[in-house]
């Protein structure tokens, strides 16, 4: 009897041992292969377009969720703009947080574009949020830090952009680049908050165009700004039609400042026609790069060239297409006009264009 009890105990011990070993093996994570070359798109307007009843079709003409169409094409990162207290729900923390969950659930990365404004921020507009306009400088610094920390902890992005197209600074007037000490102090508050939230997040500083970029990032170096990646916007009709000059500048910036460089915004038309009554931003042949016509193949060739430029440098960061989903919507719920419809990556029948192939790994 004692012998049987002893044997049962031995069997039980071995049983527990093997369960433990099995569970322990299951907890060992598989090595993660990180896809660090950004093949991205800014899809900030997609929730609004979906709400209006937009229907998208893949390259085979089959209706499909737009996010899945981009993922299937090879896109790995979605950029989202965030406004502090916008007048409506679009680009609000509520909308961006909900959309970022969808993006992560789809297995894609989130690039959070912090405008530090209640509305659009760009080289000509950097208006403080209404709630911050009467703060003294110390209070403004605290607001940048606490706001950045708050939203990053909610959204959990892989990339964070501190300011949008900050050629002349942000949070005017305090943060104008003509006041470099104050400008960089505010930037540093944003970057410090990101580092405190999660050291794995890559920080991007974003400049529009390539002319003057060396001067701008020289200031960042002079004031010892803590960031990981240089982001440049490149729209030929605004920033110059020489892609050779663009490449020379990219090579210079990466070599001189030892940072990954990503084309943070770009776009190109597949036609000069229109699909609604909204005036399109690009509609003249003189806005185009010679050799790259406004055709589906011309659009694809432009993007292919940009990608090749990024891949030709030792540590290219990738590219991000701006609002390729911004089609003209004439849905049953509401209508959404688009000045960008001829630069979407969907034709006027909402079918995916050949340029989608540029997202392939």
Buried (B, 14 or more C-beta within 10 A) or exposed (E): EEEEEEEEEEEEEEEEEEEEEEEEEEEEEEEEEEEBBBBBBBBBBBBBBBBBBBBBBBBEEEEBBBBEBBBBBBBBBBBBBBBBEBEEEBBBBEBBBEBBEBBBEBEBBBBBBBBBBBBBBBBEBBBBBEEBEEBEEEEBBEBBBEBBBEBBEBBBBBBBBBBBBBBBBBBBEBBBBEBBEBBBBBBBBBBBBBEEBEEEBBBBBBBBBBBEBBEBBEEBEEBEBEBBBBBBBBBBBEBBBEBEEBBEBBBBBBEEBEBBBBBBBBBBBBBBEBBBEBEBBBBEEEBBBEEBBBBBEBBBBBBEBBBEBBEEBEBBBBBBBBBBBBBBBBBEEEEBBBBBBBBBBBBBEBBBBBBBBBBEE
